[in-house]
């Protein structure tokens, strides 16, 4: 194990790690928005939108992220639409993550008792008020563990985006191995970088989950 090699190329991993965290942040945020929209469309059985959301979820969950990225990066230019690596990675991560988030939200929504919904309607709450004040707070608390697991899943899935020439952690590791044949050092730094990224995120998500429970929403 060459310590000098590790010290010399650690800055490359730090730069790649920051890129991965940025990609995961925006991908998770957009996935949450897309997932919530799809879950509400199906839950309230919105005409057309509900069926489209269901079709999107099935398609997204049953196709690998790598195939989706290949289509975005190599397929779309064939029809005149060329996207840069970052945009392809973000769209691919959001497209995949949105379907998983939608299913997590759906589980939370279905856990809300029908009696509470009927009670809200009986006192004159509109559909939007019912969703905002009665359904969503409880659904979010119930679905928090699953939503957190999806964020971690998306963070790990960023290891695939190197196929669209985005200089993420995997890209840097493969590049160093190809140039210097330092497989052990490159992989050790790769594992360390992912641990540095994943452990704080996991701890933060657990804290948020506990706060939701202590607030009384998860009961």
N, C-alpha and C positions, 0 to 999 in steps of 0.2 A: 504494500500500500504506500503510494507516494504522497506524503503530506504536502510537499511543495506544489505538486500538481493540483491538489484539492484547493489549496490557498489561492493559487493563481487564477483558477477558473470559477471560484465561488461567486464573484461579481456577475458572471453570466447567468448563473442559476438564480441569483437574487433578482436580476432584471426580468428573467422569465417568470419567476414566481409572482412578481407584481403584476405582470400581464395576465397570468392565470387568475389571480384574485380579482382583478378588474373585470375580466370576462365572466367569471362566476357571479360576481355581484350583479352586473347588468342582466346576465342571462337568467339568474334566479328571480330578479325583480320583474322582468318581463314575463317570465314563466308563471309567476304568481298571478299577474294581471290576466294573462290569457286563460290560465286554469280556472280562476274565479269566474270569469265571463262564461266559459263553457259550462261550468258546473251549475251556475244560476240559470242558464238557458235550458239545460236539461231538467233541473229541479222544478222550475216553474212551467216546463213544457211549452216553451215559446215556439210558435209555429215556424217551421223551416229552420230557424236557428238551432233549435234543439237537435234536430236530425243531423244538421251539418256538424254540430259540435260532436255528436256521437261518432260520426264517420271519421272526423279528424282524429279523435282519440284512438280509435281502433287502428287507423293507418299509421299514426305516429308511434304508438307503442309496439307495433309489430314490424317495424323497419329499423335496422341498426343506424346509429348516428353516423357511422362511416359512410353508409350508402347515401344518406341525406346530404352529407357534406360533398361527396363526389358529384351528386346531381347539381348542387348549388355552384360549385367551383368549376366543374368541367362541362356540365350539361347545359346550364343556362347560356354560356357564351355561344353555343351553337345556334341559339335563336336570337342572338344579338344583345343579350343582357349579361354584362360582365360585372361581377362584384369582387371587391378586394377581399383578402384573406380574413381580416377582422370582421367584416360584415357577414361573410359566409359562416364563420364560426359562431357569431352571435345569433344569427337567424337559426342555424342548425340546433344550437343549444336551447334556444327558446322554443323551437318547434317540438323538440323532444320533451323538454321539461314541462311545457304547458299541459301535455296530456297526462303526465304523472301527477302534476299539481291538481288537475281537474278531478282525478279520481280520489285524491286525498280530501279535497273540498267536498266531493260528493258523499264520502263516508261521514264527514262531520255534519253535513246538512241533513242526512237521513237519520242522524242520531237525535235531532231535535224533535221533541214530542209533538204530535199533531194537535194535542190539546192546547199547547201554547200558541200555535199558529191560529187555531180557531178562536182562542181567546183574544188575540190581537186583532183579528178581523171583526170580532164582535164589538170591540170598543172603537171601531172606526179607523183603524190604521190602514194606510194605503199599502200597496205591495212593496213599494220602495222603503217605507218606514218600517214595515214588518221585517224586511230583510236586514235593514241597518240596525235596528234596536233589539230585535228578538232573535232572529235566526243566525246572523253572521257572528255575533260575539260567542255564542255557544258552539257553533260549528268550527270556528277558528280554534277554540280551546281543545275541542275533541280531536281535531285534525292536526294539532300542532306537532305531535311526535312524527307523524307521517310526512308532514310538510318539511320538517327539519331533516328527516332522512333523505328526502328528495334533493334538498340543497347540497347535502354531502355527496349524493349520487352525481349531481351535475358537476361538482368540483372535481370528482374523480374522472368523469367523462371528458373533461378538458384534455386529457392525455391523448385523445384521438385527433384533436384539431391540427396536429402537426402535419397531417396529410394534405392540408391546404396551404402549406408553407408558412404557417404562423409560428414564430419562434417561441414556442412554449417550452415547458420543462422537458418534455419528451424529445422535442426537436433538438434542444441543446445537448441532451445526453447522447442521442444518436450521432449528432455531428462530431462530438468529441471522441466517441468510440471509433467512428469511421476515420478520423484524422490521426489519432494518436494510439489507438488500440488499448486505451486504458479503461477496460470494461469495468473492473472492480471499483475504481475510483468514481467513474461517471455514474454508475448505478447506485453507489453509496450516497452520493450527493443528491441523486434523483429521489431516492427513498426519503432521505432527510428533509428535502424541500417539501415533499407532499405531507410528511408528518407535521412540519412546521405550519403548513397551511390548514391541515384538517383538524388538528387537536384544538386550537383556539375556537374554530368555527363550531365544533362539536360541543365544547363547553358553553359557548355563548347561547347556542340553541337550547341546551338543557336549562340554563338560567331563565330564558324567556318562557319556556314551557312551565317551569315551576311558578313563575310570577303569574301566569295566566290561571293556574290552578289555585294559587293562594287568593287571587282576586275573586274566586268563586264561580268563574265561568265554566270551569270544567266539571262541575258537579251535576 
